């Protein structure tokens, strides 16, 4: 995305959410949005902005929201924490029946490994779920940095 394209994106976002920042604030927005989106395709970003306009959220999107959506088009997003927990519980329950646990997302497998491997499959209480969420979310942050992170300086 070029600087000029970024200006168009920011102006479109401001207009769609009825925001009229001062020129100084707008210049700062241009810098931040360009830094966040410069390696993305303008047309793809523009379509994402259109989607966000149609969704009609009360608050103006931030550039990170746009970046995450654009990057998510190129990689399969990992499951939400509650879905990851459910995958782990299904795997734990199916172990005794000989059902293959290949349905586990790689990040769920990594979480189970960090929680002690096979012994983690015995986790089932609310406290266990919260411990699982804590570890899974730390792994998810690393994954997001690698897959959604801002390139360059």
C-alpha positions in Angstrom: 0.0 0.0 0.0 1.3 3.4 -0.9 1.1 6.5 1.3 -1.6 7.9 -1.0 -3.7 4.8 -0.7 -3.3 4.8 3.1 -4.6 8.4 3.1 -7.7 7.2 1.1 -8.3 4.4 3.6 -8.0 6.6 6.7 -10.2 9.3 5.1 -12.8 6.6 4.2 -12.8 5.2 7.7 -13.2 8.7 9.3 -16.0 9.6 6.9 -17.8 6.3 7.4 -17.7 6.7 11.2 -18.5 10.4 11.1 -15.2 11.4 12.7 -13.6 14.7 12.0 -10.2 14.7 13.7 -8.0 17.8 13.6 -5.4 17.9 10.8 -2.6 17.1 13.4 -4.6 14.1 14.6 -5.2 13.0 11.1 -1.5 13.2 10.2 -0.8 11.0 13.2 -3.5 8.5 12.0 -1.9 8.4 8.6 1.5 7.5 10.1 0.1 4.8 12.4 -2.2 3.3 9.8 0.6 3.3 7.1 3.0 1.7 9.6 0.4 -1.0 10.4 -0.8 -1.7 6.8 2.0 -0.8 4.5 2.8 -4.3 3.4 -0.9 -5.2 2.6 -2.8 -4.9 -0.7 -4.8 -1.7 -0.9 -7.7 -3.3 -2.7 -7.9 -6.1 0.0 -7.8 -3.5 2.8 -10.5 -1.4 1.0 -12.8 -4.5 0.9 -12.2 -5.1 4.6 -13.1 -1.5 5.3 -16.3 -2.0 3.3 -17.1 -5.1 5.3 -16.5 -3.2 8.6 -18.8 -0.4 7.3 -21.6 -2.9 6.6 -21.1 -4.6 10.0 -21.9 -1.1 11.4 -20.0 -1.4 14.6 -20.5 1.7 16.8 -16.8 2.3 17.1 -14.3 3.1 14.3 -12.0 0.2 13.6 -8.3 0.4 14.5 -5.6 -0.4 12.0 -4.8 -3.6 13.9 -8.3 -4.9 13.3 -7.9 -4.3 9.6 -4.5 -6.0 9.6 -5.7 -9.1 11.5 -8.6 -9.5 9.0 -6.3 -9.1 6.0 -3.7 -11.5 7.4 -6.4 -14.0 8.4 -7.3 -14.3 4.7 -3.9 -16.0 4.1 -3.7 -18.3 7.1 -6.2 -20.5 8.9 -7.0 -18.9 12.2 -6.5 -21.1 15.3 -9.6 -22.0 17.3 -10.9 -19.7 20.0 -9.8 -20.7 23.5 -13.2 -22.4 24.4 -13.1 -24.4 21.1 -9.5 -25.4 21.8 -10.5 -26.6 25.3 -13.3 -28.6 23.7 -10.9 -30.2 21.2 -8.7 -31.2 24.1 -11.6 -32.7 26.1 -12.9 -34.6 23.1 -9.4 -36.0 22.5 -9.2 -37.0 26.2 -12.6 -38.7 26.1 -11.8 -40.5 22.9 -8.5 -41.9 24.0 -10.1 -44.9 25.7 -12.2 -45.7 22.7 -9.4 -45.7 20.2 -10.6 -42.8 18.2 -7.9 -40.9 16.4 -7.1 -37.5 18.0 -5.8 -35.9 14.7 -8.6 -33.3 14.9 -6.5 -31.4 17.4 -5.2 -28.1 16.1 -1.4 -27.8 16.3 -1.7 -25.0 18.9 -3.9 -27.3 21.0 -1.3 -30.0 20.8 1.4 -27.5 21.9 -0.8 -26.4 24.8 -1.3 -30.0 25.9 2.5 -30.6 25.6 3.2 -27.6 27.8 0.7 -28.7 30.4 2.4 -32.1 30.8 1.5 -34.1 27.7 -0.8 -37.1 28.4 -1.4 -36.1 32.0 -3.0 -32.8 30.8 -5.8 -34.9 29.2 -7.1 -35.6 32.7 -7.9 -31.9 33.1 -11.6 -31.4 33.4 -12.5 -28.9 36.2 -13.3 -25.2 35.9 -9.9 -24.5 37.4 -8.2 -26.8 34.9 -10.0 -25.0 32.1 -8.7 -21.7 33.3 -5.2 -23.1 33.5 -5.6 -24.4 30.0 -6.8 -21.0 28.8 -3.8 -19.2 30.3 -1.3 -21.5 28.6 -3.2 -21.6 25.3 -3.5 -17.8 25.2 0.2 -17.4 25.7 0.8 -19.8 22.7 -1.8 -17.9 20.7 -0.1 -14.6 21.3 3.1 -16.0 19.8 1.2 -17.4 16.9 -0.5 -14.1 16.2 2.8 -12.2 16.4 4.3 -14.6 13.8 1.2 -14.5 11.5 -0.3 -11.1 12.0 2.8 -9.1 13.1 3.8 -5.9 11.5 6.8 -6.3 9.3 9.6 -3.7 9.1 10.3 -0.8 11.4 
